[in-house]
Amino acid sequence: MPDFITLTPQKYTSTKQHELARLIKRFSGSDGDHETQISSLHLICDSNIAVPICHIQKPSLCIVAQGEKIVMLGSESYRYGVSDYLAVSVGVPITGRVTKASREFPYLAIRLDLDPNLIFDIMKETDLLPNKIKRSSRSLFLGKMPFNLLDAVVRLVQLLENPKDIPILAPLIIREILYRVLCDEQGDALKLIAMADSNFCRIAEVTEYIKKNYDKNLRIDDLAVIANMSSASLHRHFKDITAMSPLQYQKQIRLQEARRLLLSESFEAATVAYRVGYDSPSQFSREYLRMFGLPPISDIKQLRLALSHNT
C-alpha cells in the first residue's frame, strides 16, 4: 500500500500563499504597482518600509501573499497581512505603509479592481440580491481570508504563465473571486456599490465630482444636489462611508496632489499651493504639515532621500 501524506488546512493555505508570492515576484520583478495582461489585475512589490504612500484607492480587492501593511483612512488605521483581505467599495484617499518587508522578502500583493456592473450581474444570477442589507459603516473593510478565495486568486495569477488562456478563463475566475467575497460576512458593503439607489452609489458620485474638481471652491449644498440628498444627510452619510466630511475629503485630495507635484516636478511650494486650489501659501503649509508631519520642502527632501536609499 502506498503511503499518502495528508496535508492539514493550514499546510494547504501556506502552500497556496507561497505559490502566490512566487508568481507575484516572478511577474513583477521590481518594486512598484505593475499592470498585467489581465486588465483589472495589478501585482504589487515593495521592499521599502520607510516611505508612506498617499493615493486615491479605487474600488478594489487587495490580497497579501507576503509581508504586512497598514493603511490610514481619515483617523482610522487598518493593519492586514497574509491571513486577511482588504476591500474598498468607494474611492477614498488613504495613506498606506508597508510594515513588514525587506529586499530578500519584499511585500507582495495583488490588487483586483472591482466592476460594480459585474457584481450586480453575479447578485442577479444567485440568491445574493438582498431584501434588506444592514447599513455598512465604511467603504473600506477587512475580512479573514477563506481558503476557497485564496485558491481562486492563485488560479487567476497562474494564468499569466499561459496568456492564451486569459481571454476565456480570467473572466470566469474573476466572477468566482467576487462571488466568494459577496458570500462572506463582509460582502454587504460590496453589494451596496452595485445597487443604484444605495447611499454608497450616491456618495460615490460625489467623491468622483470632488476628485475632478478638487482645486475649486465647493459648496456642500451643491454636492447635496448631486447626491439627491439634503445637506445634513449628505454630510452624515459621507462621513459614515469615507470616515471624513466632504471638505476634509477635498483637502486630502488637494494635499496628496500637491505632494505628488512637489516630488515629481520642480515647482515652488507656493506655486503648487495655488495650483491645487489654495488661496494662501501659508494656509497650504500649515495643512500640509498637519497631514504629513513636515512642512512641504522638508517632507519632499526626506521622501527623496528615502527613495534614493531604496533604489
C-alpha positions as CSV (number, residue, x, y, z in Angstrom):
1,M,0.0,0.0,0.0
2,P,1.5,3.4,-0.9
3,D,1.9,6.0,1.8
4,F,-0.2,9.1,1.4
5,I,0.7,12.4,3.0
6,T,-2.3,14.2,4.4
7,L,-1.9,18.0,4.3
8,T,-3.7,20.0,7.0
9,P,-5.8,23.0,6.0
10,Q,-3.0,25.2,7.4
11,K,-0.5,23.5,5.2
12,Y,-2.7,23.9,2.1
13,T,-3.1,27.6,2.9
14,S,0.6,28.0,3.4
15,T,1.4,26.2,0.1
16,K,-1.1,28.5,-1.8
17,Q,0.4,31.6,-0.2
18,H,3.9,30.6,-1.2
19,E,2.7,29.9,-4.7
20,L,1.0,33.3,-4.9
21,A,4.2,35.0,-3.6
22,R,6.3,33.2,-6.2
23,L,4.1,34.3,-9.0
24,I,3.9,37.9,-7.9
25,K,7.7,38.1,-7.6
26,R,8.2,36.5,-11.0
27,F,5.8,38.7,-12.9
28,S,6.6,42.0,-11.0
29,G,10.3,41.8,-10.9
30,S,10.8,45.1,-9.1
31,D,9.2,47.5,-6.6
32,G,6.1,49.2,-7.8
33,D,2.5,48.6,-8.9
34,H,2.6,46.5,-12.1
35,E,-0.1,46.1,-14.7
36,T,-0.7,42.7,-16.1
37,Q,-2.3,41.1,-19.2
38,I,-5.4,40.8,-17.1
39,S,-6.6,44.4,-17.2
40,S,-8.2,44.5,-13.7
41,L,-5.3,42.7,-12.0
42,H,-2.2,44.5,-10.6
43,L,0.8,43.0,-8.9
44,I,2.5,44.9,-6.1
45,C,6.0,44.5,-4.9
46,D,7.5,46.8,-2.2
47,S,10.8,46.2,-0.2
48,N,10.6,49.7,1.3
49,I,9.1,50.1,4.8
50,A,10.2,53.7,5.3
51,V,8.0,55.8,3.0
52,P,4.2,56.1,3.5
53,I,2.4,56.5,0.2
54,C,-0.8,58.6,-0.2
55,H,-3.1,57.9,-3.0
56,I,-6.8,57.5,-4.0
57,Q,-7.7,53.9,-3.5
58,K,-10.2,52.9,-6.2
59,P,-12.8,50.2,-5.5
60,S,-10.7,47.1,-5.3
61,L,-9.8,43.9,-3.6
62,C,-6.3,43.6,-2.1
63,I,-4.7,40.3,-1.1
64,V,-1.3,39.9,0.5
65,A,1.0,37.0,-0.3
66,Q,4.0,38.1,1.8
67,G,4.6,40.9,4.3
68,E,2.2,43.2,6.1
69,K,0.8,46.7,5.6
70,I,-1.1,49.4,7.4
71,V,-3.5,51.9,5.8
72,M,-5.0,55.0,7.3
73,L,-8.5,56.2,6.3
74,G,-9.1,59.5,8.0
75,S,-8.1,58.9,11.6
76,E,-8.7,55.2,11.4
77,S,-6.0,52.5,10.8
78,Y,-6.3,49.1,9.3
79,R,-3.5,46.6,9.5
80,Y,-3.5,43.5,7.3
81,G,-1.3,40.6,6.1
82,V,-1.4,37.2,4.6
83,S,-4.4,36.0,6.6
84,D,-6.7,38.9,5.6
85,Y,-8.1,40.6,2.5
86,L,-8.8,44.3,2.2
87,A,-11.8,45.5,0.1
88,V,-12.6,49.1,-0.9
89,S,-16.1,49.8,-2.2
90,V,-15.8,53.6,-2.8
91,G,-12.7,55.5,-3.9
92,V,-11.1,57.1,-0.9
93,P,-7.9,58.9,-0.1
94,I,-5.7,56.7,2.0
95,T,-2.2,56.6,3.3
96,G,-0.5,53.2,3.2
97,R,2.8,52.0,4.6
98,V,4.4,48.6,4.3
99,T,5.3,47.5,7.9
100,K,7.0,44.1,7.2
101,A,9.3,43.7,4.2
102,S,12.9,43.5,3.2
103,R,15.0,43.2,0.0
104,E,15.1,39.4,0.5
105,F,11.4,39.1,1.4
106,P,9.5,42.1,-0.1
107,Y,5.9,42.9,0.5
108,L,4.0,41.1,-2.3
109,A,0.3,41.6,-3.0
110,I,-2.3,41.7,-5.7
111,R,-5.0,44.3,-6.4
112,L,-8.1,43.4,-8.3
113,D,-10.1,46.4,-9.5
114,L,-13.9,46.0,-9.0
115,D,-16.6,46.4,-11.5
116,P,-20.0,47.3,-10.0
117,N,-21.9,46.0,-13.1
118,L,-20.2,42.6,-12.8
119,I,-21.0,42.5,-9.1
120,F,-24.7,43.2,-9.8
121,D,-24.8,40.5,-12.5
122,I,-23.4,38.0,-10.1
123,M,-26.0,39.0,-7.5
124,K,-28.8,38.7,-10.0
125,E,-27.7,35.2,-11.1
126,T,-27.5,33.9,-7.5
127,D,-29.6,34.3,-4.3
128,L,-27.4,37.2,-3.2
129,L,-29.8,40.0,-4.2
130,P,-30.7,41.4,-0.8
131,N,-34.1,42.1,0.5
132,K,-32.6,44.1,3.3
133,I,-28.9,44.9,3.8
134,K,-27.5,46.1,7.1
135,R,-26.0,49.6,6.9
136,S,-22.3,49.4,6.3
137,S,-20.3,52.0,8.2
138,R,-17.2,52.2,6.0
139,S,-16.2,51.9,2.4
140,L,-13.0,50.1,3.5
141,F,-13.2,46.8,5.4
142,L,-11.0,43.8,6.3
143,G,-12.1,40.2,6.1
144,K,-10.4,36.9,7.0
145,M,-9.1,35.1,4.0
146,P,-11.1,31.9,3.3
147,F,-9.2,29.1,1.5
148,N,-11.5,29.0,-1.5
149,L,-10.9,32.7,-2.1
150,L,-7.2,32.3,-1.9
151,D,-7.3,29.3,-4.2
152,A,-9.2,31.3,-6.8
153,V,-6.8,34.2,-6.6
154,V,-3.8,31.9,-7.2
155,R,-5.5,30.3,-10.2
156,L,-6.1,33.8,-11.6
157,V,-2.5,34.9,-11.3
158,Q,-1.3,31.5,-12.7
159,L,-3.0,32.5,-16.0
160,L,-0.1,34.9,-16.5
161,E,2.0,31.8,-17.2
162,N,-0.4,30.8,-20.0
163,P,-1.5,34.1,-21.6
164,K,-3.6,32.3,-24.3
165,D,-5.9,31.1,-21.6
166,I,-6.6,34.6,-20.2
167,P,-9.5,35.7,-22.5
168,I,-11.5,32.5,-21.7
169,L,-10.6,31.7,-18.1
170,A,-9.9,35.1,-16.5
171,P,-13.5,36.3,-16.6
172,L,-14.7,33.1,-15.0
173,I,-12.2,33.1,-12.2
174,I,-12.8,36.8,-11.5
175,R,-16.5,36.1,-11.2
176,E,-15.6,33.3,-8.7
177,I,-13.5,35.6,-6.7
178,L,-16.2,38.2,-6.5
179,Y,-18.8,35.6,-5.6
180,R,-16.6,34.3,-2.7
181,V,-16.3,37.8,-1.3
182,L,-20.0,38.5,-1.7
183,C,-20.8,35.3,0.2
184,D,-18.5,36.4,3.0
185,E,-20.0,38.1,6.1
186,Q,-18.4,41.4,5.0
187,G,-20.0,41.1,1.5
188,D,-22.8,43.5,2.1
189,A,-20.5,46.5,1.5
190,L,-19.7,45.2,-2.0
191,K,-23.4,44.6,-2.7
192,L,-24.2,48.2,-1.9
193,I,-21.9,49.6,-4.6
194,A,-23.9,47.6,-7.2
195,M,-27.3,49.0,-6.0
196,A,-28.1,52.1,-8.0
197,D,-30.3,53.7,-5.3
198,S,-27.9,52.9,-2.4
199,N,-26.3,55.7,-0.3
200,F,-22.9,54.1,-1.4
201,C,-23.6,54.9,-5.0
202,R,-24.8,58.4,-4.3
203,I,-21.7,59.2,-2.2
204,A,-19.5,57.6,-4.9
205,E,-21.0,60.1,-7.4
206,V,-20.0,63.0,-5.0
207,T,-16.5,61.6,-4.5
208,E,-16.0,61.4,-8.2
209,Y,-17.1,65.0,-8.6
210,I,-14.7,66.2,-5.8
211,K,-11.8,64.3,-7.4
212,K,-12.4,66.1,-10.7
213,N,-12.9,69.5,-9.1
214,Y,-10.7,69.3,-6.1
215,D,-9.0,72.6,-7.0
216,K,-12.3,74.6,-7.0
217,N,-14.3,76.1,-4.1
218,L,-17.0,73.5,-3.5
219,R,-20.3,74.2,-1.6
220,I,-21.9,71.4,0.5
221,D,-25.3,72.5,-0.9
222,D,-24.2,71.9,-4.5
223,L,-22.7,68.5,-3.6
224,A,-26.0,67.6,-1.9
225,V,-27.8,68.2,-5.2
226,I,-25.5,65.8,-6.9
227,A,-26.3,63.1,-4.3
228,N,-30.1,64.0,-4.3
229,M,-29.9,64.4,-0.5
230,S,-30.3,67.2,2.0
231,S,-27.0,68.9,3.0
232,A,-27.3,67.3,6.5
233,S,-28.0,63.9,5.1
234,L,-25.1,64.1,2.7
235,H,-22.7,65.2,5.4
236,R,-23.8,62.3,7.7
237,H,-23.7,59.6,5.0
238,F,-20.4,60.9,3.5
239,K,-18.7,60.7,6.9
240,D,-20.2,57.2,7.6
241,I,-18.8,55.8,4.4
242,T,-15.5,57.7,4.0
243,A,-14.6,58.5,7.6
244,M,-14.3,62.2,6.7
245,S,-16.5,65.1,5.7
246,P,-16.7,66.2,2.0
247,L,-14.4,69.2,2.7
248,Q,-11.9,67.0,4.5
249,Y,-12.0,64.6,1.6
250,Q,-11.3,67.5,-0.8
251,K,-8.5,68.7,1.4
252,Q,-6.8,65.3,1.4
253,I,-7.1,65.2,-2.4
254,R,-5.5,68.6,-2.7
255,L,-2.6,67.8,-0.4
256,Q,-1.9,64.4,-2.0
257,E,-1.8,66.1,-5.4
258,A,0.4,68.8,-4.0
259,R,2.8,66.2,-2.7
260,R,2.9,64.4,-6.0
261,L,3.7,67.6,-7.9
262,L,6.4,68.6,-5.4
263,L,8.0,65.2,-5.6
264,S,7.8,64.7,-9.4
265,E,8.2,68.2,-10.8
266,S,10.4,71.3,-10.0
267,F,7.7,73.6,-8.6
268,E,8.0,76.0,-5.7
269,A,5.7,75.3,-2.8
270,A,3.7,78.5,-3.3
271,T,3.1,77.7,-7.0
272,V,1.8,74.2,-6.0
273,A,-0.4,75.7,-3.3
274,Y,-2.2,77.9,-5.9
275,R,-2.3,75.1,-8.5
276,V,-4.2,72.8,-6.1
277,G,-6.7,75.4,-5.1
278,Y,-5.3,77.2,-2.0
279,D,-5.6,81.0,-1.8
280,S,-2.9,81.3,0.8
281,P,0.6,79.5,0.7
282,S,0.8,79.9,4.5
283,Q,-2.5,78.0,4.9
284,F,-1.3,75.4,2.5
285,S,2.0,74.9,4.5
286,R,0.0,74.6,7.8
287,E,-2.3,72.0,6.4
288,Y,0.5,70.1,4.7
289,L,2.4,70.0,8.0
290,R,-0.7,68.7,9.8
291,M,-1.3,65.9,7.3
292,F,2.3,64.8,6.5
293,G,4.1,65.7,9.7
294,L,6.6,68.0,8.0
295,P,6.5,71.3,6.0
296,P,6.4,70.8,2.2
297,I,10.2,71.3,1.4
298,S,11.4,69.2,4.4
299,D,8.9,66.4,3.6
300,I,10.0,66.3,-0.1
301,K,13.7,66.2,0.9
302,Q,13.0,63.3,3.3
303,L,11.0,61.4,0.7
304,R,13.7,61.8,-2.0
305,L,16.4,60.7,0.4
306,A,14.4,57.6,1.5
307,L,13.6,56.7,-2.1
308,S,17.3,57.1,-3.2
309,H,18.3,54.7,-0.5
310,N,15.9,52.1,-1.8
311,T,16.9,52.2,-5.5
